[in-house]
Amino acid sequence: MYDMKLSGTYHLSTTAAAVLILTALTLIPATGTAQTVLTGIDVLEANGFEQMQGKRIGLVTNPTGVDRYLNSTIDVLNSAPGVELVALFGPEHGVRGNAHAGEHVEGQAVDPRTGVPIFSLYGKTRLPSAEQFEGLDAIVYDIQDIGCRSYTYISTMGNVMKVAAMEGVEMIILDRPNPLGGLKVEGPGVEDSLISFVGQYNIPYVYGLTPGELATLLNEEGMLRVEGSDGRDSTVKCRLTVVKMEGWKRGMNFDATGLLWVPSSPHIPTVEAAYLYPATGILGELGVLSIGVGYTLPFGMIACPGMDADLLASRMNALYLPGVLFRPVYATPFYGSLKGEEIGGVQIYITDFGAARLSEIQFYAMQVIADMQPDFDPFGAADASRLEMFDKVTGSEEVRKAFGERYRYEDIFNIWNDFAEKFRKVSEKYYLYGL
């Protein structure tokens, strides 16, 4: 529907030709590269909304739900012929993305642009109610994730799938790229005692699947569990439809897609921040080192008071970690952890995305910092609530306990990698896209 075809013979004036050229240019995303990937919403538009014809739908989305021209999926579906948009559901940060991390979004609202009611899935409850699903033929999910288990959108997706299963409502995933690609799988699963909204499923920290692939795995591997009236858990399975992307391959990170990045949350304003989230996000839970949140490099640095930044950068680079380089940086955070304190550390640069082992970087950094500042114990300095969140995000108490003995990554190497390799083999059968 986006191709402009001209037939016959035309004699255009210079002005008319210029108008045509300018019009065409406005339809091309300004990435500097040719468009290669159509997301689920683009494919849906191109096929005339085939999967939603005659249906009353609810939509789970946020500002990242856009087509390739940055038109909101809300507006696209609200004006789609043969489709009736009757409800919106907002994850963490809200439908419009104006809520901070962890901030509860309460109550029901109305979208001022469309007049469609909005229900929060990140307030007093994180499950939609049966009443909110009344009259729906399908619930649609369109959110750009970042490929990391602790990012809560996939927990919301799973919760919606559970209610869809119980209420007999079709679940439709408008698929999007995993920004980290489909080849990186890193980290342990989640111990039963640590299941939470930042680790709701027993999958690796970096899981290497698109939302549609992950939804299929959750559905087919019995990971959608609900508590019955007798207090016992049971497994449910929803009627799932995935509107696949066109042009996406497993080896693509987000830069290779030709798509434009929309901030997926306030502290992921750029795709570079999405790449580095798994490199520092676990460490950041301790609250005793800065990871650039509160400064201008969210998730892009590791720093602390009293640190010789030049020496830290030199020692980090001497590890020759694949695909990354480190630059010394001195800063004073504007807010958050270490606000107003002078800190020194390193900025992280990814030089070879395919080679980089993203989630390992933070543990190597703690290892080097422990050598340079032997009196500084990050686990000892963190309060109990921070340690609890560290364990929940990691998915394992064993990681903290084993690593905290000597602050050596080699002590957790097997913990960090064994489960990931097992998961890779299980997840391969749910791949919707090849190499």
C-alpha positions in Angstrom: 0.0 0.0 0.0 3.1 2.2 0.2 4.4 1.9 -3.4 3.7 4.7 -5.7 3.3 3.5 -9.2 3.2 5.8 -12.2 2.0 4.6 -15.6 1.6 6.4 -18.9 3.6 9.4 -20.1 3.8 12.5 -17.8 5.3 15.9 -18.5 5.8 17.5 -15.1 6.8 21.0 -14.4 9.9 21.6 -12.3 7.7 22.6 -9.4 5.4 19.6 -9.7 8.4 17.3 -9.8 9.9 18.9 -6.7 6.7 18.4 -4.9 6.6 14.7 -5.8 10.3 14.3 -4.7 9.7 16.1 -1.4 6.5 14.1 -0.7 8.4 10.8 -1.3 11.2 11.9 1.0 8.8 12.5 3.8 7.7 8.9 3.6 11.2 7.5 4.0 12.4 7.1 7.6 15.5 9.3 8.1 17.9 6.6 9.2 20.4 6.9 6.4 19.7 3.3 5.4 17.1 1.7 3.3 14.0 0.3 5.1 14.4 -3.4 5.5 12.0 -4.5 8.2 8.2 -4.2 8.4 6.9 -4.7 12.0 3.6 -6.4 12.8 1.6 -3.2 12.6 3.1 -2.4 9.2 2.2 -5.9 7.9 -1.3 -5.5 9.3 -1.8 -2.2 7.5 -0.5 -3.7 4.3 -2.9 -6.6 4.4 -5.9 -4.5 5.1 -6.2 -5.5 8.8 -7.1 -9.0 7.8 -6.6 -10.5 11.2 -8.9 -8.0 12.9 -11.8 -7.6 10.5 -15.2 -7.4 12.2 -13.6 -7.6 15.7 -14.0 -5.5 18.8 -10.5 -5.2 20.1 -8.5 -4.0 23.2 -5.0 -2.7 22.7 -2.0 -3.0 25.0 0.5 -0.4 24.0 2.6 2.6 24.8 4.5 5.3 22.7 6.6 2.6 21.1 3.6 1.2 19.3 4.0 3.0 16.0 4.2 2.1 12.3 7.2 2.8 10.2 6.1 6.4 9.7 5.7 6.9 13.4 1.9 6.9 13.4 0.6 5.6 16.7 -0.9 2.1 16.6 -3.7 3.6 18.7 -4.6 6.0 15.9 -4.0 3.4 13.1 -6.4 0.9 14.7 -8.9 3.5 15.7 -9.4 4.6 12.1 -8.9 1.1 10.5 -11.9 0.0 8.4 -13.7 -3.0 9.8 -12.0 -2.7 13.2 -13.5 -1.4 16.4 -11.1 -0.2 19.1 -12.9 -0.2 22.4 -10.3 -0.3 25.1 -6.6 0.6 25.8 -4.4 -1.0 28.4 -1.2 0.6 29.7 1.9 -1.1 31.0 4.6 0.4 33.3 5.2 4.1 32.3 1.6 4.3 31.0 0.0 4.4 27.5 1.6 7.7 26.8 4.9 7.0 28.6 4.8 9.8 31.1 5.2 7.8 34.3 8.6 7.1 35.9 10.1 3.6 36.5 8.1 1.9 39.3 5.5 4.6 39.5 2.0 3.2 39.9 -0.5 4.4 37.3 -3.9 4.2 38.9 -7.5 4.0 37.8 -9.3 4.4 34.6 -8.8 7.3 32.2 -10.0 8.3 28.7 -7.6 8.8 25.8 -8.1 12.4 24.9 -7.3 11.8 21.2 -9.7 8.9 20.5 -12.1 8.9 23.5 -11.2 5.3 24.1 -11.1 4.2 27.8 -7.6 3.4 29.2 -7.1 0.8 31.9 -3.8 0.7 33.9 -1.9 -2.6 34.2 0.7 -1.1 36.5 -1.3 0.1 39.5 -3.1 -1.7 42.3 -3.5 -4.7 39.9 -1.3 -5.8 37.1 -3.9 -8.2 35.7 -6.8 -7.0 33.5 -10.1 -7.9 35.0 -12.7 -10.1 33.4 -15.0 -7.1 33.2 -12.4 -5.1 31.2 -12.4 -8.0 28.6 -16.2 -8.1 28.3 -17.3 -7.7 24.7 -13.8 -8.1 23.3 -13.1 -10.4 20.4 -9.4 -9.9 20.6 -6.7 -8.3 22.8 -3.8 -6.8 20.8 -0.3 -6.3 22.1 2.1 -3.8 20.3 5.1 -2.7 22.4 8.8 -2.5 21.6 10.7 -4.5 24.1 14.4 -4.5 24.7 15.1 -8.2 25.0 15.9 -8.3 28.7 13.9 -10.3 31.2 13.8 -7.6 33.9 12.1 -5.1 31.6 8.5 -5.4 32.7 6.6 -5.3 29.4 6.9 -9.0 28.9 5.4 -9.6 32.3 2.4 -7.5 31.3 2.2 -9.5 28.0 2.1 -12.7 29.9 -0.6 -11.5 32.3 -2.8 -10.4 29.4 -2.3 -13.8 27.8 -3.5 -15.5 31.0 -6.7 -13.4 31.2 -7.3 -13.9 27.5 -7.0 -17.6 28.0 -9.5 -17.6 30.9 -12.0 -15.3 29.1 -11.8 -17.0 25.7 -10.5 -13.9 24.0 -8.0 -14.1 21.1 -4.5 -12.7 21.8 -2.9 -11.0 18.8 0.8 -10.0 19.0 2.0 -7.4 16.5 5.6 -8.6 16.4 8.6 -6.3 16.7 12.4 -6.8 16.6 14.4 -7.9 19.6 16.8 -4.9 19.6 19.6 -7.2 20.8 18.9 -9.6 17.9 17.9 -13.2 18.1 21.3 -14.7 18.8 22.3 -13.4 22.3 21.1 -15.6 25.1 22.8 -14.9 28.5 22.3 -15.4 32.2 20.5 -17.8 34.5 16.8 -18.6 34.8 14.6 -17.5 37.7 14.4 -19.5 40.9 10.8 -20.2 42.1 11.3 -18.1 45.3 12.3 -15.1 43.2 9.5 -15.0 40.7 8.4 -11.4 40.5 7.3 -8.8 38.0 11.0 -8.2 37.0 11.4 -12.0 36.6 8.1 -13.6 36.0 9.2 -16.5 33.8 12.1 -19.0 34.0 13.9 -17.6 31.1 17.5 -16.2 30.8 18.3 -12.6 31.6 18.9 -12.0 27.9 16.5 -14.4 26.0 17.0 -13.8 22.3 13.4 -13.9 21.2 10.9 -11.4 19.7 7.7 -10.7 21.6 5.8 -13.1 19.2 8.4 -15.8 19.7 8.4 -15.4 23.5 4.6 -15.4 23.6 4.5 -18.7 21.7 7.1 -20.2 24.0 5.2 -19.1 27.1 2.0 -20.6 25.6 3.4 -23.9 24.5 5.8 -24.6 27.4 3.2 -24.2 30.1 4.6 -21.0 31.6 1.2 -19.3 31.9 0.2 -20.3 35.4 -2.8 -19.0 37.4 -3.9 -19.7 40.9 -7.2 -21.6 41.3 -9.8 -21.1 44.0 -8.2 -24.0 45.9 -4.8 -22.2 46.0 -3.2 -24.5 43.5 -1.5 -23.4 40.4 -2.7 -24.5 37.0 -1.5 -23.9 33.4 -3.6 -22.0 30.9 -3.1 -21.6 27.1 -4.6 -18.7 25.1 -5.7 -18.6 21.5 -2.6 -16.9 20.0 -2.1 -15.1 16.7 1.3 -13.5 15.8 1.4 -11.0 13.0 4.9 -11.6 11.9 7.4 -9.0 10.7 8.8 -9.0 7.2 12.5 -8.7 6.6 13.8 -9.3 10.1 16.6 -11.9 10.6 18.0 -13.2 13.8 21.4 -11.7 13.3 20.0 -8.1 13.2 20.3 -5.7 16.1 18.0 -2.7 16.0 20.5 -0.6 13.9 20.2 -3.1 11.1 16.5 -2.9 10.8 16.2 0.6 9.2 13.5 1.4 11.9 13.4 4.6 14.0 13.9 4.2 17.7 11.1 5.5 20.0 12.1 5.7 23.7 10.8 2.6 25.3 10.9 4.2 28.8 12.3 7.4 30.2 15.7 6.0 30.7 15.9 4.2 27.4 15.9 7.3 25.2 18.2 5.8 22.5 18.8 2.4 21.1 22.3 2.6 22.6 20.8 2.7 26.0 18.8 -0.4 25.1 22.0 -2.2 24.1 23.6 -1.3 27.4 20.7 -2.0 29.7 21.7 -5.6 30.2 25.4 -4.5 30.6 24.8 -2.5 33.8 21.1 -2.9 34.9 21.8 -5.6 37.4 24.6 -3.7 39.0 22.4 -0.6 39.1 20.0 -2.3 41.5 22.5 -2.1 44.3 22.3 1.7 44.3 25.9 2.1 45.4 27.5 2.6 42.0 26.3 4.9 39.2 25.3 3.4 35.9 24.6 6.8 34.3 20.9 6.9 35.3 20.7 10.4 36.8 23.4 11.6 34.5 23.5 11.9 30.7 24.5 8.3 30.0 21.7 6.1 31.2 23.0 2.5 31.5 26.2 3.6 29.6 28.7 4.0 32.5 29.9 2.4 35.7 31.3 4.8 38.3 31.7 5.5 42.0 33.2 8.1 44.4 37.0 8.1 44.8 37.6 6.2 41.6 40.6 6.8 39.4 38.8 6.8 36.1 41.8 6.6 33.9 43.2 3.6 35.8 39.8 1.9 35.8 39.5 2.4 32.0 43.0 1.1 31.5 42.4 -2.0 33.6 39.0 -2.7 32.0 40.5 -2.4 28.5 43.4 -4.8 29.6 40.8 -7.5 30.1 40.2 -7.5 26.3 36.5 -8.2 26.7 35.1 -9.0 23.2 33.4 -6.2 21.4 33.7 -3.4 24.0 36.0 -0.5 24.9 36.1 1.7 27.9 36.7 5.5 28.2 37.5 7.2 31.5 34.7 9.5 32.6 34.3 11.9 35.6 30.8 13.2 36.4 28.4 14.5 39.0 24.9 12.9 38.8 21.9 15.3 38.7 19.5 12.9 40.5 19.2 9.3 41.7 22.0 7.3 43.1 25.0 9.4 44.2 23.3 12.6 43.3 25.6 15.6 43.7 28.7 13.5 44.4 31.8 13.6 42.2 32.4 10.2 40.7 34.9 8.5 38.4 34.4 5.5 36.2 34.1 4.3 32.6 31.8 4.9 29.7 31.1 1.7 27.8 31.4 1.6 24.0 30.2 -1.4 22.0 32.6 -1.9 19.1 31.4 -5.3 17.8 27.9 -6.0 18.8 27.9 -9.6 17.7 30.9 -10.4 19.8 30.0 -8.5 23.0 28.8 -10.5 26.0 26.7 -7.7 27.3 25.5 -9.0 30.7 29.0 -10.0 31.8 30.4 -6.5 31.6 29.0 -5.4 35.0 30.5 -8.4 36.8 33.9 -7.8 35.3 33.6 -4.1 36.3 32.9 -5.1 39.9 35.8 -7.5 39.8 38.2 -4.7 38.7 36.8 -2.2 41.2 37.2 -4.7 44.0 40.9 -5.0 43.1 41.3 -1.2 43.0 39.3 -0.4 46.1 39.5 -3.6 48.4 37.7 -1.8 51.2 34.6 -1.1 49.0 32.1 -4.0 49.2 29.1 -3.2 46.9 26.9 -6.0 48.5 27.9 -4.9 52.0 27.1 -1.3 51.2 23.7 -2.0 49.7 20.6 -2.1 52.0 18.4 -5.1 52.3 15.8 -4.0 49.8 18.4 -3.3 47.2 19.9 -6.8 47.7 16.5 -8.3 47.4 15.9 -6.5 44.1 19.4 -7.5 42.9 18.5 -11.2 43.4 15.1 -10.8 41.8 16.6 -9.1 38.7 19.4 -11.7 38.5 16.9 -14.5 39.1 19.2 -16.3 41.5 20.5 -15.8 45.1 23.4 -18.1 44.2 24.9 -15.5 41.8 25.2 -12.9 44.6 26.5 -15.3 47.2 29.1 -17.0 44.9 30.3 -13.7 43.3 30.4 -11.9 46.7 33.0 -14.3 48.1 35.8 -13.0 45.9 34.2 -10.7 43.3 35.5 -12.9 40.5 33.4 -13.5 37.4 34.9 -17.0 37.0 33.1 -18.0 40.2 29.7 -17.6 38.5 30.7 -18.4 34.9 28.8 -21.7 34.9 25.8 -20.3 36.7 25.6 -17.5 34.2 26.0 -19.7 31.1 24.7 -23.2 31.6 21.0 -22.4 31.8 21.3 -20.0 28.9 22.7 -22.8 26.6 19.9 -25.2 27.7 17.3 -22.5 27.0 18.7 -21.8 23.6 18.0 -25.3 22.5 14.5 -25.3 23.9 13.6 -21.9 22.4 14.9 -22.8 18.9 11.6 -24.7 18.1 9.7 -21.4 18.6 11.7 -19.3 16.2 9.5 -17.5 13.7 12.5 -16.0 11.9 15.7 -17.5 10.5 19.3 -16.3 10.1 
